[in-house]
Amino acid sequence: MIAATPEPPYLAVIFSNQRTEGDRGYLVMAERMVELAQTQPGFLGVESTRDTAGFGITLSYWKDEASIAAWKANAEHAVAQRLGWEQWYAAFRVRVCRVEREYGLDEG
């Protein structure tokens, strides 16, 4: 689903990753992280996709740097980050970008 973001500017966190084999609680944790992020001040939306080879991209949208920093420091999110390092990801990159403009086509 395409996130309904406000008028720019705002920030985007791009999380590109390659999963390891097996679930080991990943799907439950991923769903929980979306639920938790949605309760965080400054959260604007999320989009995520994964291919059959395990490569995924999650984009989360945030009001400002302080909101991103608070999310990164969230205790429950920190547990998920540690588990990602230890068992869920073979590789990943996090990129933070400023969205200056957006345009598109809406359904309907």
C-alpha positions in Angstrom: 0.0 0.0 0.0 1.3 3.5 -0.8 1.7 5.6 2.3 -0.5 8.8 2.5 2.2 11.3 3.3 1.8 15.0 3.9 3.1 17.8 1.7 6.9 17.8 1.7 9.3 18.4 3.1 9.6 15.4 5.4 12.2 12.7 5.9 12.4 9.1 4.5 14.3 6.2 6.0 15.2 3.6 3.4 16.0 0.2 4.8 17.3 -2.1 2.1 18.1 -5.6 3.3 18.9 -9.2 2.3 17.3 -11.8 4.6 18.9 -14.9 5.8 17.2 -18.3 5.4 14.3 -19.2 7.7 11.8 -17.1 9.7 13.0 -17.4 13.4 10.3 -15.0 14.5 11.0 -12.4 11.8 7.4 -12.0 10.5 5.9 -11.5 13.9 8.6 -9.0 14.8 8.2 -7.1 11.5 4.5 -6.7 12.1 5.1 -5.6 15.6 7.6 -3.0 14.5 5.1 -1.5 12.0 2.5 -1.3 14.8 5.0 0.3 17.2 6.3 2.8 14.6 2.7 3.9 14.0 2.5 5.0 17.6 5.7 7.1 17.5 5.5 10.9 17.5 6.5 12.2 14.0 5.7 8.9 12.2 4.0 9.7 8.8 3.8 6.3 7.0 5.5 3.1 5.8 5.8 1.1 2.6 7.5 -2.3 2.3 8.2 -5.0 -0.2 10.2 -8.2 -0.4 11.0 -10.5 -3.3 11.2 -14.3 -3.4 15.0 -14.2 -3.0 14.7 -12.4 0.3 15.7 -8.9 -0.8 13.5 -6.2 0.8 13.0 -2.5 1.0 11.1 -0.7 3.7 10.6 3.0 3.5 9.4 4.8 6.6 8.4 8.5 6.5 9.1 10.9 9.4 8.4 14.5 10.4 12.0 15.3 11.4 15.4 14.1 12.6 14.3 14.0 16.2 11.4 11.6 15.4 13.9 9.3 13.6 16.3 9.4 16.4 13.6 8.6 19.0 12.5 5.6 16.8 16.0 4.3 16.5 16.4 4.6 20.3 13.1 2.9 21.2 13.8 0.0 23.5 11.6 -2.5 21.7 13.0 -1.4 18.3 16.5 -1.8 19.7 15.8 -5.5 20.4 14.6 -6.0 16.8 17.7 -4.3 15.5 20.0 -6.6 17.6 18.1 -9.6 16.3 18.5 -8.3 12.8 22.3 -8.1 13.2 22.5 -11.5 14.8 20.1 -13.7 12.8 17.7 -12.1 10.3 19.9 -10.1 7.8 22.8 -11.2 5.7 23.3 -7.6 4.7 21.5 -4.2 5.0 21.8 -0.5 4.5 19.9 2.4 6.1 19.7 5.6 4.2 18.0 8.8 5.5 16.8 11.3 2.9 14.8 14.6 2.8 11.8 14.4 0.5 11.5 17.8 -1.3 8.6 17.1 -3.6 6.2 14.3 -4.5 3.7 13.6 -7.2 1.7 10.6 -8.5 -1.5 9.0 -9.6 -4.1 8.0 -7.0 -6.5 5.0 -7.6 -10.0 6.0 -8.5 
